[in-house]
Amino acid sequence: MAHLPLVAPHHPGIIARKDGTFYDRGRHERVVSLVLPVPGGRLRESAAYRALEDELRSSALGAKIAWDIVDRRRDRLHATICGQPLPTIDAAHRLALAALGPVTVELRGLFSGTVNHGRLYLRAYPQKLGDRDGLREIQRLLGRRESGLYLVGLYNLTDDLDAREAAALSALIDRWWDRPILRWQADALWLLGAKDDLVLDGDVAEAIPLCRPI
């Protein structure tokens, strides 16, 4: 419902609308989420990422990946920390977040979940801060459920996979599951607004520092 109309607008399986909501062919009212931004430029420079993408392009499922969407989203890549309803982030919260300091994050992958079968992800592994990982600590500070799972959506499928394509995806996941893709220090979070779940029209409403100004 959320992604297929955006990546394959003529697919017969599209759910165009949902009664009682503002949803219409993958689009909805603007929502704002608190996210961990991923440095798209550095990701593109990663040899491991380029190798993963080359394998995907040449694999049996490569023709069913919406590569144009990958290109359009490169500067909006993120892992959601707090979705809707967005918690109030007041001055005290901002001071607490700044006191955390930069959080080192490593991306690994490939990942395919049990909820959205039409999307492939990388997993974000944040450094430990005390007895929690850094992103769980942010969720705790904001009074939100601590998830422990942080996904960066990268690739969207334009159709169901057949048995051969699904086997190819399974082999790719096994081969790439725990391989490091990129490591960086995250020094800010984004309040990211969008009117679709792929953030094709997304805008950064605000960057919230994870370190005190020098």
KOLVEXBA-866969 format. One record per residue: residue number from 0; residue in one letter; x, y, z of N, C-alpha, C in turn. Coordinates in nm, 3 decimals, always signed. Example, Ala and Ser with C-alpha at 12.3 -4.5 7.8 and 13.67 -1.06 7.14 Angstrom:
BEGIN
- 0|A|+1.319|-0.569|+0.780|+1.230|-0.450|+0.780|+1.320|-0.330|+0.780
- 1|S|+1.285|-0.225|+0.708|+1.367|-0.106|+0.714|+1.290|+0.003|+0.787
//
This chain:
BEGIN
- 0|M|+0.082|-0.121|+0.000|+0.000|+0.000|+0.000|+0.086|+0.126|+0.000
- 1|A|+0.189|+0.131|+0.085|+0.266|+0.254|+0.102|+0.368|+0.276|-0.009
- 2|H|+0.427|+0.166|-0.060|+0.540|+0.181|-0.151|+0.510|+0.147|-0.296
- 3|L|+0.431|+0.044|-0.319|+0.412|-0.004|-0.456|+0.360|+0.105|-0.552
- 4|P|+0.263|+0.189|-0.511|+0.218|+0.293|-0.605|+0.328|+0.392|-0.644
- 5|L|+0.430|+0.405|-0.557|+0.537|+0.500|-0.583|+0.645|+0.443|-0.674
- 6|V|+0.662|+0.311|-0.670|+0.771|+0.249|-0.748|+0.720|+0.180|-0.875
- 7|A|+0.593|+0.141|-0.877|+0.534|+0.073|-0.993|+0.389|+0.119|-1.006
- 8|P|+0.368|+0.243|-1.050|+0.233|+0.304|-1.044|+0.128|+0.232|-1.126
- 9|H|+0.166|+0.144|-1.221|+0.068|+0.074|-1.304|+0.050|-0.072|-1.263
- 10|H|+0.108|-0.111|-1.151|+0.097|-0.250|-1.106|-0.049|-0.281|-1.069
- 11|P|-0.102|-0.396|-1.112|-0.243|-0.429|-1.084|-0.271|-0.455|-0.936
- 12|G|-0.169|-0.479|-0.857|-0.191|-0.508|-0.715|-0.194|-0.387|-0.625
- 13|I|-0.185|-0.270|-0.682|-0.181|-0.147|-0.602|-0.311|-0.129|-0.523
- 14|I|-0.298|-0.089|-0.396|-0.412|-0.044|-0.316|-0.409|+0.108|-0.324
- 15|A|-0.504|+0.165|-0.395|-0.497|+0.308|-0.426|-0.537|+0.396|-0.308
- 16|R|-0.636|+0.352|-0.229|-0.687|+0.436|-0.122|-0.725|+0.351|-0.002
- 17|K|-0.734|+0.417|+0.112|-0.775|+0.349|+0.234|-0.882|+0.433|+0.300
- 18|D|-1.001|+0.376|+0.318|-1.114|+0.449|+0.375|-1.079|+0.507|+0.512
- 19|G|-1.124|+0.629|+0.533|-1.104|+0.693|+0.662|-0.970|+0.757|+0.682
- 20|T|-0.885|+0.758|+0.579|-0.753|+0.818|+0.589|-0.733|+0.913|+0.472
- 21|F|-0.621|+0.987|+0.478|-0.585|+1.078|+0.370|-0.493|+1.010|+0.269
- 22|Y|-0.473|+0.880|+0.285|-0.385|+0.806|+0.194|-0.442|+0.804|+0.052
- 23|D|-0.355|+0.829|-0.046|-0.396|+0.826|-0.186|-0.277|+0.788|-0.272
- 24|R|-0.276|+0.661|-0.318|-0.170|+0.610|-0.406|-0.031|+0.638|-0.352
- 25|G|-0.010|+0.600|-0.227|+0.123|+0.611|-0.167|+0.152|+0.743|-0.100
- 26|R|+0.059|+0.836|-0.105|+0.083|+0.969|-0.046|-0.018|+0.996|+0.064
- 27|H|+0.019|+1.085|+0.154|-0.062|+1.113|+0.272|-0.032|+1.254|+0.320
- 28|E|-0.099|+1.295|+0.427|-0.067|+1.424|+0.488|+0.078|+1.424|+0.535
- 29|R|+0.137|+1.544|+0.539|+0.277|+1.554|+0.581|+0.292|+1.508|+0.726
- 30|V|+0.390|+1.421|+0.748|+0.425|+1.377|+0.882|+0.573|+1.404|+0.904
- 31|V|+0.610|+1.420|+1.030|+0.749|+1.447|+1.067|+0.795|+1.338|+1.161
- 32|S|+0.914|+1.286|+1.134|+0.973|+1.180|+1.217|+1.112|+1.224|+1.262
- 33|L|+1.156|+1.168|+1.374|+1.293|+1.188|+1.420|+1.377|+1.073|+1.366
- 34|V|+1.481|+1.105|+1.290|+1.555|+1.001|+1.220|+1.705|+1.020|+1.239
- 35|L|+1.776|+0.910|+1.218|+1.921|+0.912|+1.208|+1.958|+0.927|+1.061
- 36|P|+2.017|+1.040|+1.020|+2.055|+1.054|+0.879|+2.176|+0.969|+0.846
- 37|V|+2.176|+0.914|+0.726|+2.288|+0.835|+0.675|+2.362|+0.918|+0.571
- 38|P|+2.493|+0.932|+0.582|+2.567|+1.014|+0.485|+2.572|+0.945|+0.348
- 39|G|+2.481|+0.986|+0.260|+2.469|+0.919|+0.130|+2.594|+0.925|+0.047
- 40|G|+2.667|+1.038|+0.053|+2.790|+1.050|-0.024|+2.894|+0.950|+0.022
- 41|R|+2.912|+0.938|+0.151|+3.009|+0.842|+0.203|+2.966|+0.699|+0.175
- 42|L|+2.836|+0.674|+0.179|+2.788|+0.539|+0.147|+2.822|+0.503|+0.003
- 43|R|+2.801|+0.596|-0.088|+2.831|+0.568|-0.229|+2.980|+0.544|-0.251
- 44|E|+3.065|+0.601|-0.165|+3.210|+0.583|-0.178|+3.258|+0.453|-0.115
- 45|S|+3.173|+0.386|-0.040|+3.212|+0.262|+0.029|+3.229|+0.148|-0.072
- 46|A|+3.344|+0.085|-0.070|+3.371|-0.028|-0.161|+3.273|-0.142|-0.134
- 47|A|+3.240|-0.165|-0.006|+3.148|-0.274|+0.027|+3.009|-0.244|-0.028
- 48|Y|+2.965|-0.119|-0.017|+2.834|-0.084|-0.070|+2.830|-0.100|-0.221
- 49|R|+2.933|-0.056|-0.289|+2.936|-0.069|-0.435|+2.935|-0.216|-0.475
- 50|A|+3.005|-0.300|-0.399|+3.006|-0.443|-0.429|+2.867|-0.504|-0.410
- 51|L|+2.800|-0.465|-0.300|+2.664|-0.514|-0.275|+2.571|-0.472|-0.388
- 52|E|+2.578|-0.346|-0.429|+2.489|-0.298|-0.533|+2.518|-0.366|-0.666
- 53|D|+2.645|-0.390|-0.697|+2.680|-0.461|-0.820|+2.620|-0.602|-0.819
- 54|E|+2.628|-0.670|-0.704|+2.571|-0.804|-0.694|+2.419|-0.802|-0.714
- 55|L|+2.355|-0.703|-0.654|+2.210|-0.692|-0.669|+2.171|-0.665|-0.814
- 56|R|+2.243|-0.575|-0.879|+2.210|-0.541|-1.018|+2.223|-0.661|-1.110
- 57|S|+2.322|-0.744|-1.085|+2.347|-0.858|-1.174|+2.275|-0.985|-1.130
- 58|S|+2.202|-0.978|-1.018|+2.134|-1.097|-0.966|+2.004|-1.122|-1.041
- 59|A|+1.942|-1.236|-1.011|+1.816|-1.273|-1.075|+1.704|-1.175|-1.043
- 60|L|+1.711|-1.105|-0.929|+1.605|-1.010|-0.893|+1.639|-0.867|-0.931
- 61|G|+1.755|-0.844|-0.993|+1.798|-0.709|-1.024|+1.699|-0.629|-1.107
- 62|A|+1.630|-0.697|-1.199|+1.536|-0.627|-1.285|+1.409|-0.585|-1.212
- 63|K|+1.386|-0.637|-1.092|+1.266|-0.603|-1.015|+1.295|-0.502|-0.904
- 64|I|+1.412|-0.440|-0.907|+1.444|-0.334|-0.812|+1.424|-0.199|-0.880
- 65|A|+1.358|-0.108|-0.811|+1.331|+0.026|-0.867|+1.457|+0.112|-0.852
- 66|W|+1.550|+0.098|-0.946|+1.678|+0.166|-0.936|+1.664|+0.317|-0.945
- 67|D|+1.565|+0.365|-1.016|+1.545|+0.511|-1.024|+1.508|+0.568|-0.887
- 68|I|+1.435|+0.490|-0.808|+1.399|+0.535|-0.673|+1.523|+0.538|-0.583
- 69|V|+1.612|+0.440|-0.599|+1.737|+0.440|-0.523|+1.811|+0.571|-0.546
- 70|D|+1.823|+0.611|-0.671|+1.895|+0.735|-0.703|+1.825|+0.857|-0.644
- 71|R|+1.693|+0.859|-0.647|+1.619|+0.976|-0.598|+1.627|+0.992|-0.447
- 72|R|+1.651|+0.882|-0.376|+1.650|+0.886|-0.230|+1.789|+0.897|-0.167
- 73|R|+1.893|+0.904|-0.245|+2.029|+0.892|-0.190|+2.060|+0.998|-0.085
- 74|D|+2.004|+1.117|-0.098|+2.033|+1.224|-0.002|+1.934|+1.229|+0.113
- 75|R|+1.841|+1.132|+0.119|+1.742|+1.129|+0.227|+1.746|+0.996|+0.304
- 76|L|+1.853|+0.922|+0.289|+1.861|+0.792|+0.356|+1.865|+0.813|+0.508
- 77|H|+1.794|+0.725|+0.578|+1.783|+0.743|+0.723|+1.731|+0.616|+0.788
- 78|A|+1.748|+0.610|+0.918|+1.682|+0.509|+1.001|+1.590|+0.584|+1.097
- 79|T|+1.464|+0.545|+1.103|+1.369|+0.613|+1.190|+1.393|+0.574|+1.335
- 80|I|+1.400|+0.675|+1.421|+1.417|+0.654|+1.565|+1.283|+0.670|+1.635
- 81|C|+1.210|+0.778|+1.604|+1.077|+0.802|+1.660|+0.984|+0.842|+1.547
- 82|G|+0.884|+0.760|+1.521|+0.785|+0.791|+1.419|+0.665|+0.860|+1.482
- 83|Q|+0.551|+0.838|+1.419|+0.427|+0.902|+1.467|+0.365|+0.823|+1.581
- 84|P|+0.307|+0.891|+1.682|+0.308|+1.036|+1.698|+0.444|+1.082|+1.747
- 85|L|+0.495|+1.190|+1.691|+0.627|+1.239|+1.726|+0.625|+1.296|+1.867
- 86|P|+0.720|+1.256|+1.953|+0.722|+1.311|+2.089|+0.760|+1.459|+2.087
- 87|T|+0.716|+1.530|+2.190|+0.758|+1.669|+2.207|+0.907|+1.671|+2.242
- 88|I|+0.983|+1.752|+2.170|+1.126|+1.764|+2.196|+1.151|+1.905|+2.246
- 89|D|+1.154|+1.920|+2.379|+1.166|+2.052|+2.439|+1.312|+2.085|+2.467
- 90|A|+1.334|+2.200|+2.533|+1.470|+2.246|+2.558|+1.548|+2.146|+2.644
- 91|A|+1.481|+2.085|+2.744|+1.549|+1.987|+2.829|+1.591|+1.865|+2.749
- 92|H|+1.505|+1.819|+2.658|+1.541|+1.707|+2.572|+1.661|+1.741|+2.485
- 93|R|+1.663|+1.861|+2.432|+1.773|+1.901|+2.344|+1.906|+1.904|+2.419
- 94|L|+1.902|+1.952|+2.542|+2.024|+1.952|+2.623|+2.071|+1.810|+2.651
- 95|A|+1.977|+1.721|+2.682|+2.012|+1.582|+2.710|+2.069|+1.513|+2.586
- 96|L|+2.012|+1.541|+2.469|+2.063|+1.482|+2.346|+2.202|+1.535|+2.314
- 97|A|+2.222|+1.665|+2.333|+2.353|+1.723|+2.307|+2.459|+1.665|+2.400
- 98|A|+2.418|+1.631|+2.524|+2.512|+1.576|+2.621|+2.557|+1.435|+2.586
- 99|L|+2.482|+1.366|+2.501|+2.521|+1.229|+2.462|+2.652|+1.228|+2.387
- 100|G|+2.676|+1.332|+2.308|+2.792|+1.332|+2.221|+2.764|+1.253|+2.095
- 101|P|+2.852|+1.263|+1.994|+2.832|+1.188|+1.869|+2.821|+1.038|+1.895
- 102|V|+2.736|+0.971|+1.817|+2.715|+0.827|+1.830|+2.775|+0.759|+1.707
- 103|T|+2.868|+0.668|+1.729|+2.926|+0.592|+1.618|+2.827|+0.484|+1.573
- 104|V|+2.807|+0.475|+1.443|+2.710|+0.380|+1.386|+2.777|+0.301|+1.274
- 105|E|+2.746|+0.172|+1.269|+2.795|+0.089|+1.158|+2.676|+0.028|+1.086
- 106|L|+2.675|+0.038|+0.954|+2.573|-0.027|+0.872|+2.622|-0.164|+0.830
- 107|R|+2.532|-0.263|+0.838|+2.559|-0.397|+0.788|+2.436|-0.443|+0.711
- 108|G|+2.454|-0.542|+0.629|+2.336|-0.590|+0.556|+2.376|-0.693|+0.453
- 109|L|+2.275|-0.752|+0.398|+2.142|-0.709|+0.358|+2.035|-0.765|+0.453
- 110|F|+1.918|-0.698|+0.460|+1.811|-0.739|+0.551|+1.678|-0.733|+0.478
- 111|S|+1.595|-0.837|+0.499|+1.457|-0.837|+0.449|+1.368|-0.880|+0.565
- 112|G|+1.270|-0.796|+0.598|+1.190|-0.823|+0.717|+1.066|-0.905|+0.690
- 113|T|+0.984|-0.922|+0.793|+0.862|-1.001|+0.784|+0.738|-0.915|+0.767
- 114|V|+0.754|-0.782|+0.769|+0.640|-0.692|+0.757|+0.627|-0.640|+0.614
- 115|N|+0.731|-0.577|+0.565|+0.728|-0.521|+0.430|+0.815|-0.606|+0.339
- 116|H|+0.753|-0.698|+0.266|+0.829|-0.789|+0.180|+0.879|-0.722|+0.053
- 117|G|+0.835|-0.599|+0.029|+0.875|-0.531|-0.094|+0.992|-0.438|-0.077
- 118|R|+1.064|-0.447|+0.035|+1.172|-0.353|+0.061|+1.291|-0.425|+0.123
- 119|L|+1.411|-0.383|+0.082|+1.536|-0.438|+0.135|+1.610|-0.327|+0.209
- 120|Y|+1.675|-0.366|+0.318|+1.734|-0.270|+0.411|+1.880|-0.302|+0.441
- 121|L|+1.948|-0.203|+0.501|+2.068|-0.225|+0.579|+2.030|-0.204|+0.725
- 122|R|+2.099|-0.273|+0.817|+2.075|-0.256|+0.959|+2.180|-0.163|+1.019
- 123|A|+2.137|-0.074|+1.107|+2.228|+0.020|+1.174|+2.261|-0.034|+1.313
- 124|Y|+2.389|-0.045|+1.343|+2.437|-0.090|+1.473|+2.504|+0.028|+1.544
- 125|P|+2.438|+0.090|+1.643|+2.499|+0.203|+1.715|+2.589|+0.155|+1.829
- 126|Q|+2.684|+0.241|+1.866|+2.772|+0.209|+1.978|+2.693|+0.201|+2.108
- 127|K|+2.750|+0.133|+2.207|+2.687|+0.121|+2.338|+2.713|+0.247|+2.419
- 128|L|+2.610|+0.294|+2.487|+2.622|+0.401|+2.584|+2.569|+0.347|+2.716
- 129|G|+2.659|+0.305|+2.804|+2.616|+0.238|+2.927|+2.558|+0.103|+2.894
- 130|D|+2.436|+0.075|+2.945|+2.374|-0.056|+2.921|+2.281|-0.056|+2.801
- 131|R|+2.276|+0.055|+2.725|+2.191|+0.062|+2.607|+2.275|+0.103|+2.487
- 132|D|+2.225|+0.068|+2.368|+2.290|+0.125|+2.251|+2.248|+0.272|+2.240
- 133|G|+2.325|+0.348|+2.160|+2.305|+0.492|+2.155|+2.168|+0.535|+2.109
- 134|L|+2.109|+0.461|+2.016|+1.978|+0.500|+1.965|+1.866|+0.460|+2.062
- 135|R|+1.884|+0.350|+2.132|+1.787|+0.317|+2.238|+1.789|+0.422|+2.347
- 136|E|+1.908|+0.475|+2.378|+1.917|+0.579|+2.480|+1.843|+0.704|+2.436
- 137|I|+1.850|+0.737|+2.308|+1.774|+0.851|+2.256|+1.624|+0.825|+2.272
- 138|Q|+1.579|+0.706|+2.238|+1.438|+0.672|+2.254|+1.396|+0.681|+2.400
- 139|R|+1.481|+0.635|+2.490|+1.449|+0.643|+2.634|+1.437|+0.788|+2.678
- 140|L|+1.532|+0.872|+2.636|+1.530|+1.013|+2.675|+1.401|+1.082|+2.631
- 141|L|+1.346|+1.037|+2.518|+1.226|+1.100|+2.463|+1.098|+1.029|+2.507
- 142|G|+1.113|+0.928|+2.592|+0.995|+0.859|+2.644|+0.927|+0.768|+2.544
- 143|R|+1.001|+0.717|+2.448|+0.944|+0.630|+2.346|+0.987|+0.485|+2.367
- 144|R|+0.913|+0.393|+2.305|+0.948|+0.252|+2.313|+1.089|+0.229|+2.258
- 145|E|+1.167|+0.150|+2.330|+1.305|+0.122|+2.288|+1.303|+0.003|+2.193
- 146|S|+1.333|+0.026|+2.067|+1.311|-0.077|+1.965|+1.429|-0.174|+1.951
- 147|G|+1.549|-0.124|+1.954|+1.666|-0.211|+1.932|+1.686|-0.255|+1.789
- 148|L|+1.602|-0.208|+1.697|+1.616|-0.242|+1.556|+1.603|-0.114|+1.475
- 149|Y|+1.706|-0.085|+1.396|+1.712|+0.040|+1.321|+1.747|+0.007|+1.176
- 150|L|+1.655|+0.035|+1.085|+1.668|-0.010|+0.947|+1.676|+0.109|+0.853
- 151|V|+1.765|+0.096|+0.756|+1.779|+0.196|+0.651|+1.725|+0.135|+0.522
- 152|G|+1.607|+0.181|+0.479|+1.547|+0.129|+0.356|+1.623|+0.176|+0.234
- 153|L|+1.663|+0.082|+0.150|+1.743|+0.116|+0.033|+1.678|+0.078|-0.099
- 154|Y|+1.628|-0.044|-0.107|+1.583|-0.098|-0.236|+1.436|-0.138|-0.227
- 155|N|+1.359|-0.098|-0.327|+1.217|-0.133|-0.333|+1.189|-0.219|-0.455
- 156|L|+1.109|-0.324|-0.434|+1.076|-0.416|-0.542|+0.953|-0.366|-0.618
- 157|T|+0.953|-0.387|-0.747|+0.842|-0.344|-0.831|+0.740|-0.455|-0.855
- 158|D|+0.770|-0.578|-0.809|+0.679|-0.691|-0.829|+0.718|-0.803|-0.734
- 159|D|+0.628|-0.901|-0.720|+0.660|-1.020|-0.642|+0.778|-1.093|-0.705
- 160|L|+0.853|-1.167|-0.621|+0.962|-1.249|-0.670|+0.912|-1.390|-0.700
- 161|D|+0.965|-1.449|-0.807|+0.937|-1.590|-0.830|+1.036|-1.674|-0.749
- 162|A|+1.026|-1.805|-0.758|+1.108|-1.893|-0.674|+1.257|-1.873|-0.700
- 163|R|+1.296|-1.856|-0.826|+1.438|-1.837|-0.858|+1.489|-1.705|-0.802
- 164|E|+1.409|-1.602|-0.814|+1.450|-1.470|-0.763|+1.456|-1.469|-0.611
- 165|A|+1.360|-1.536|-0.548|+1.360|-1.543|-0.401|+1.481|-1.620|-0.350
- 166|A|+1.520|-1.726|-0.422|+1.639|-1.802|-0.383|+1.765|-1.715|-0.398
- 167|A|+1.769|-1.634|-0.501|+1.884|-1.545|-0.520|+1.891|-1.443|-0.407
- 168|L|+1.774|-1.389|-0.368|+1.772|-1.294|-0.257|+1.817|-1.361|-0.128
- 169|S|+1.771|-1.481|-0.102|+1.811|-1.554|+0.018|+1.962|-1.572|+0.023
- 170|A|+2.022|-1.606|-0.091|+2.167|-1.625|-0.096|+2.240|-1.494|-0.070
- 171|L|+2.188|-1.385|-0.125|+2.249|-1.254|-0.101|+2.242|-1.215|+0.046
- 172|I|+2.127|-1.238|+0.108|+2.112|-1.206|+0.250|+2.211|-1.287|+0.333
- 173|D|+2.221|-1.416|+0.306|+2.315|-1.500|+0.380|+2.459|-1.450|+0.364
- 174|R|+2.494|-1.409|+0.244|+2.632|-1.368|+0.215|+2.665|-1.232|+0.277
- 175|W|+2.565|-1.143|+0.284|+2.591|-1.006|+0.327|+2.541|-0.976|+0.468
- 176|W|+2.478|-1.070|+0.533|+2.406|-1.045|+0.658|+2.487|-0.964|+0.759
- 177|D|+2.608|-1.003|+0.785|+2.685|-0.939|+0.892|+2.808|-0.865|+0.840
- 178|R|+2.811|-0.836|+0.711|+2.927|-0.768|+0.654|+2.916|-0.617|+0.675
- 179|P|+3.020|-0.553|+0.728|+3.017|-0.407|+0.746|+3.012|-0.336|+0.612
- 180|I|+2.928|-0.232|+0.605|+2.913|-0.153|+0.484|+2.973|-0.014|+0.502
- 181|L|+2.945|+0.049|+0.616|+2.992|+0.185|+0.642|+2.989|+0.211|+0.791
- 182|R|+3.092|+0.283|+0.841|+3.093|+0.327|+0.981|+3.118|+0.478|+0.982
- 183|W|+3.041|+0.548|+1.066|+3.058|+0.693|+1.076|+3.012|+0.740|+1.213
- 184|Q|+3.046|+0.865|+1.245|+3.000|+0.929|+1.368|+2.881|+1.017|+1.337
- 185|A|+2.769|+0.988|+1.398|+2.649|+1.069|+1.380|+2.650|+1.180|+1.483
- 186|D|+2.657|+1.306|+1.437|+2.662|+1.419|+1.530|+2.532|+1.498|+1.534
- 187|A|+2.429|+1.450|+1.464|+2.300|+1.518|+1.464|+2.191|+1.421|+1.421
- 188|L|+2.069|+1.450|+1.464|+1.949|+1.382|+1.415|+1.873|+1.480|+1.327
- 189|W|+1.780|+1.425|+1.248|+1.694|+1.510|+1.165|+1.550|+1.498|+1.210
- 190|L|+1.479|+1.610|+1.207|+1.334|+1.607|+1.201|+1.299|+1.611|+1.053
- 191|L|+1.255|+1.496|+1.001|+1.237|+1.476|+0.858|+1.088|+1.473|+0.825
- 192|G|+1.045|+1.566|+0.741|+0.906|+1.571|+0.701|+0.886|+1.513|+0.563
- 193|A|+0.769|+1.450|+0.541|+0.742|+1.391|+0.410|+0.593|+1.365|+0.395
- 194|K|+0.550|+1.358|+0.269|+0.412|+1.322|+0.237|+0.402|+1.186|+0.171
- 195|D|+0.509|+1.108|+0.177|+0.505|+0.968|+0.132|+0.609|+0.891|+0.211
- 196|D|+0.590|+0.757|+0.220|+0.676|+0.676|+0.306|+0.816|+0.654|+0.251
- 197|L|+0.840|+0.690|+0.125|+0.975|+0.681|+0.069|+1.049|+0.815|+0.078
- 198|V|+0.984|+0.915|+0.132|+1.043|+1.048|+0.153|+1.092|+1.106|+0.020
- 199|L|+1.019|+1.081|-0.088|+1.059|+1.132|-0.218|+1.049|+1.285|-0.221
- 200|D|+0.956|+1.339|-0.143|+0.940|+1.484|-0.136|+0.988|+1.537|-0.001
- 201|G|+1.075|+1.461|+0.064|+1.113|+1.491|+0.202|+1.191|+1.621|+0.217
- 202|D|+1.180|+1.678|+0.336|+1.257|+1.797|+0.370|+1.301|+1.787|+0.515
- 203|V|+1.418|+1.841|+0.542|+1.472|+1.841|+0.678|+1.421|+1.967|+0.749
- 204|A|+1.326|+1.947|+0.840|+1.271|+2.062|+0.913|+1.371|+2.119|+1.011
- 205|E|+1.455|+2.031|+1.068|+1.554|+2.077|+1.166|+1.658|+1.969|+1.187
- 206|A|+1.782|+2.009|+1.211|+1.887|+1.918|+1.256|+1.906|+1.939|+1.406
- 207|I|+1.901|+1.832|+1.483|+1.914|+1.839|+1.628|+2.050|+1.783|+1.668
- 208|P|+2.137|+1.865|+1.724|+2.275|+1.821|+1.753|+2.282|+1.711|+1.859
- 209|L|+2.378|+1.622|+1.841|+2.412|+1.521|+1.941|+2.544|+1.556|+2.008
- 210|C|+2.577|+1.681|+2.010|+2.699|+1.725|+2.079|+2.682|+1.874|+2.113
- 211|R|+2.752|+1.916|+2.216|+2.745|+2.056|+2.257|+2.829|+2.140|+2.162
- 212|P|+2.785|+2.263|+2.130|+2.865|+2.350|+2.044|+2.997|+2.385|+2.110
- 213|I|+3.100|+2.394|+2.029|+3.233|+2.427|+2.081|+3.244|+2.579|+2.099
//
